[in-house]
């Protein structure tokens, strides 16, 4: 089965079947992100589809998607993603297993750090971002 992954704002991953026809795929993208979607490329084998007006509409920040994009880019991205984010393969294709494994690993790392913060809050925003990115790097490196 061909599939794509939706990263919800709480970091949860949802596996979605990927339709064969391009019109249905477009509808699936809009439905998954909750409105008009922009495509963002941070990895050669994946595209992130983000809400085109999420910040202006007051959608919550998607920390897991930000960490994933920053991990793929290799730098801390200076802007956020808002609302659910859909991860597909390039050019409207389904997601490959290797990239899907990276998405899962990063989302699991983000969830683990967030859970740790319940009893041990970060020292500030900068250290929090650094801790998230370090956890993501470690989780992806463990896949190799």
FITI-228251 format. One record per atom (N, C-alpha, C): residue in one letter; z, x, y. Coordinates in steps of 0.2 Angstrom, whole numbers, padded with zeros to 4 digits, always signed. Atoms other than C-alpha are relative to their C-alpha. Layout:
aZXY/...
This chain:
x+0000+0004-0006/x+0000+0000+0000/x+0000+0004+0006/x+0000-0003-0006/x-0004+0006+0017/x+0005-0003+0005/x-0006+0002-0004/x+0010+0006+0029/x+0001+0004+0007/x-0001-0003-0007/x+0016+0010+0047/x+0008-0001+0000/x-0007+0000-0001/x+0034+0012+0053/x+0002-0002+0007/x-0002+0002-0006/x+0043+0003+0067/x+0007+0003+0001/x-0007-0003-0001/x+0058+0012+0075/x+0003-0005+0005/x-0004+0004-0005/x+0070-0001+0083/x+0004+0004+0004/x-0004-0004-0005/x+0080+0003+0098/x+0007+0002-0003/x-0006-0002+0003/x+0096+0004+0086/x-0002+0006-0005/x+0002-0006+0005/x+0086+0018+0076/x-0002-0002-0007/x+0002+0002+0007/x+0083+0007+0061/x-0007+0000-0001/x+0007+0000+0001/x+0066+0009+0053/x-0002-0006-0004/x+0003+0006+0003/x+0056-0006+0047/x-0007+0002-0003/x+0007-0001+0003/x+0041-0003+0035/x-0004-0006+0001/x+0005+0006-0001/x+0026-0014+0040/x-0006+0001-0004/x+0006-0001+0003/x+0011-0016+0030/x-0006+0000+0005/x+0005-0002-0005/x-0005-0010+0039/x-0006-0004-0002/x+0006+0004+0002/x-0019-0023+0039/x-0007+0004+0000/x+0006-0004+0000/x-0037-0018+0035/x-0004-0001+0006/x+0004+0002-0006/x-0045-0026+0050/x+0003+0002+0006/x-0002-0003-0006/x-0044-0018+0067/x+0003-0006+0005/x-0003+0005-0004/x-0041-0035+0076/x+0007-0002-0002/x-0007+0001+0002/x-0026-0038+0065/x+0005+0005+0001/x-0004-0006-0002/x-0020-0021+0068/x+0002+0000+0007/x-0002+0000-0007/x-0020-0023+0086/x+0005-0006+0001/x-0005+0006+0000/x-0010-0040+0084/x+0006+0003-0002/x-0006-0002+0003/x+0002-0031+0073/x+0004+0005+0005/x-0003-0005-0005/x+0005-0017+0086/x+0003-0004+0006/x-0003+0003-0005/x+0008-0029+0100/x+0006-0004-0002/x-0005+0004+0003/x+0019-0040+0089/x+0006+0005-0001/x-0005-0005+0001/x+0029-0024+0084/x+0004+0002+0006/x-0003-0003-0006/x+0032-0017+0101/x+0002-0006+0005/x-0003+0006-0004/x+0035-0035+0109/x-0005-0001+0006/x+0004+0002-0006/x+0020-0035+0121/x-0006+0005+0000/x+0005-0005+0000/x+0006-0024+0127/x+0002+0007-0001/x-0002-0006+0002/x+0006-0007+0120/x-0005+0006+0003/x+0004-0007-0002/x+0001+0011+0126/x+0001+0004-0006/x+0000-0005+0006/x-0003+0024+0113/x+0002+0007+0003/x-0002-0007-0002/x+0006+0041+0114/x-0001+0005-0005/x+0001-0005+0005/x+0001+0056+0105/x+0004+0006+0001/x-0004-0006+0000/x+0014+0069+0101/x-0001+0004-0007/x+0001-0003+0007/x+0008+0074+0083/x-0007-0001-0002/x+0007+0001+0002/x-0009+0077+0076/x-0001-0005-0005/x+0001+0005+0005/x-0006+0065+0062/x+0003-0006+0001/x-0004+0007-0002/x+0003+0051+0071/x-0001-0002+0007/x+0000+0003-0007/x+0002+0040+0086/x+0006-0004+0000/x-0006+0005-0002/x+0017+0031+0094/x-0003-0005+0004/x+0002+0006-0004/x+0013+0014+0101/x+0007-0003+0003/x-0006+0002-0004/x+0026+0010+0115/x-0002-0006+0004/x+0001+0005-0004/x+0028-0005+0125/x-0002+0002+0007/x+0003-0003-0006/x+0017-0003+0140/x+0004-0001+0007/x-0004+0001-0006/x+0030-0010+0153/x+0007-0001-0002/x-0007+0001+0003/x+0046-0008+0143/x+0006+0002+0005/x-0005-0002-0005/x+0056+0001+0157/x+0000-0005+0006/x+0000+0005-0006/x+0051-0012+0171/x+0003-0006-0003/x-0002+0006+0003/x+0055-0026+0159/x+0008+0001-0002/x-0007-0001+0002/x+0073-0019+0156/x+0001+0001-0007/x-0001-0001+0008/x+0070-0015+0137/x+0005+0006-0001/x-0005-0005+0001/x+0084-0004+0130/x-0004+0007-0002/x+0003-0007+0001/x+0080+0015+0128/x+0000+0000-0008/x+0001-0002+0008/x+0074+0020+0110/x+0001+0007-0001/x-0002-0007+0000/x+0084+0036+0108/x-0004+0003-0006/x+0003-0003+0006/x+0077+0039+0090/x-0008+0002+0001/x+0007-0002-0001/x+0059+0038+0096/x-0001+0006+0005/x+0000-0006-0005/x+0063+0050+0111/x+0001+0006-0004/x-0001-0006+0003/x+0070+0062+0099/x-0006+0002-0005/x+0005-0002+0004/x+0056+0061+0087/x-0006+0003+0004/x+0005-0002-0004/x+0043+0063+0101/x+0002+0007+0002/x-0002-0007-0003/x+0053+0078+0108/x-0001+0005-0006/x+0000-0005+0006/x+0054+0086+0090/x-0007+0002-0001/x+0007-0001+0001/x+0035+0084+0088/x-0003+0004+0005/x+0003-0004-0005/x+0031+0091+0105/x+0003+0007+0001/x-0004-0006+0000/x+0044+0105+0103/x+0003+0002+0007/x-0004-0001-0006/x+0052+0102+0120/x+0003-0007+0002/x-0004+0006-0002/x+0064+0089+0128/x-0005-0004+0005/x+0004+0004-0004/x+0053+0076+0135/x+0004-0003+0005/x-0004+0002-0005/x+0059+0071+0152/x+0000-0008+0002/x+0000+0007-0001/x+0056+0052+0150/x+0002-0003-0006/x-0002+0003+0006/x+0061+0039+0138/x-0005-0005-0002/x+0004+0005+0003/x+0054+0026+0127/x+0004-0006+0000/x-0004+0006-0001/x+0059+0008+0129/x-0003-0006-0005/x+0002+0005+0005/x+0059-0006+0116/x-0002+0003-0007/x+0002-0003+0006/x+0053-0004+0098/x-0006+0004+0001/x+0006-0004+0000/x+0040+0009+0094/x-0003+0000-0007/x+0004+0000+0006/x+0027+0008+0081/x-0003+0007-0001/x+0003-0006+0002/x+0022+0024+0072/x-0006-0001-0005/x+0006+0001+0005/x+0004+0024+0064/x-0003+0007-0001/x+0004-0006+0000/x-0008+0037+0059/x-0004+0000+0006/x+0005+0000-0006/x-0021+0043+0071/x-0006-0005-0001/x+0006+0004+0000/x-0035+0032+0076/x+0001-0006-0004/x-0001+0006+0003/x-0028+0016+0070/x+0001+0000-0008/x-0001-0001+0007/x-0025+0023+0052/x+0007-0001-0002/x-0007+0001+0002/x-0010+0020+0041/x+0004+0007+0000/x-0004-0006-0001/x+0004+0033+0041/x+0000+0004-0006/x+0000-0005+0006/x+0003+0048+0029/x+0008+0001-0002/x-0007-0001+0003/x+0018+0051+0018/x+0004+0006+0003/x-0003-0006-0003/x+0022+0068+0025/x+0003-0002+0007/x-0002+0002-0007/x+0023+0061+0043/x+0006-0005-0001/x-0005+0005+0001/x+0033+0046+0037/x+0007+0003-0002/x-0007-0004+0002/x+0046+0058+0029/x+0003+0003+0006/x-0003-0003-0006/x+0048+0067+0046/x+0003-0006+0004/x-0002+0005-0004/x+0050+0050+0055/x+0007-0002-0003/x-0006+0002+0003/x+0063+0045+0042/x+0006+0005+0001/x-0005-0005-0001/x+0072+0061+0043/x+0003+0001+0007/x-0002+0000-0007/x+0073+0061+0062/x+0005-0006+0001/x-0003+0006-0001/x+0079+0043+0062/x+0007+0000-0003/x-0007-0001+0004/x+0093+0047+0049/x+0004+0005+0004/x-0004-0005-0003/x+0098+0062+0059/x+0003-0003+0007/x-0003+0003-0006/x+0100+0052+0075/x+0005-0005-0002/x-0005+0005+0002/x+0110+0038+0066/x+0006+0004-0002/x-0006-0004+0002/x+0122+0052+0059/x+0003+0002+0006/x-0003-0003-0006/x+0125+0060+0076/x+0003-0006+0004/x-0002+0005-0004/x+0127+0043+0084/x+0007-0003-0003/x-0006+0001+0003/x+0140+0039+0071/x+0006+0005+0001/x-0005-0005-0002/x+0149+0055+0074/x+0003-0001+0007/x-0002+0001-0007/x+0150+0051+0092/x+0005-0006+0001/x-0005+0006+0000/x+0161+0035+0088/x+0007+0003+0001/x-0007-0003+0000/x+0176+0047+0085/x+0000+0007+0004/x+0001-0007-0004/x+0169+0063+0095/x-0005-0001+0005/x+0005+0001-0005/x+0160+0058+0110/x-0003+0007+0003/x+0003-0006-0002/x+0148+0071+0117/x+0003+0002+0007/x-0003-0003-0006/x+0153+0082+0132/x-0003-0002+0006/x+0004+0002-0006/x+0140+0075+0143/x-0007-0001-0002/x+0007+0001+0001/x+0122+0070+0144/x-0004+0006-0003/x+0004-0006+0002/x+0114+0087+0142/x+0002+0002-0007/x-0002-0002+0007/x+0125+0092+0127/x-0002-0005-0005/x+0002+0005+0005/x+0121+0075+0119/x-0007+0001-0002/x+0008-0001+0001/x+0102+0078+0121/x-0001+0006-0005/x+0001-0006+0004/x+0104+0095+0114/x+0002-0001-0007/x-0002+0002+0007/x+0114+0089+0099/x-0005-0004-0004/x+0005+0004+0003/x+0102+0076+0095/x-0006+0004-0002/x+0006-0004+0001/x+0087+0088+0096/x+0001+0005-0006/x-0002-0005+0005/x+0096+0101+0085/x+0001-0003-0007/x+0000+0004+0006/x+0100+0088+0072/x-0007-0002-0003/x+0007+0001+0002/x+0082+0083+0072/x-0004+0006-0003/x+0004-0006+0002/x+0075+0100+0070/x+0003+0002-0007/x-0003-0001+0006/x+0088+0103+0056/x-0003-0004-0006/x+0002+0005+0005/x+0083+0087+0047/x-0008+0001-0002/x+0007-0001+0001/x+0064+0091+0048/x-0001+0007-0004/x+0000-0006+0003/x+0067+0109+0043/x+0002+0000-0008/x-0003+0001+0007/x+0076+0103+0027/x-0005-0003-0004/x+0005+0003+0004/x+0060+0094+0022/x-0005+0005-0003/x+0005-0005+0002/x+0050+0110+0020/x+0002+0003-0007/
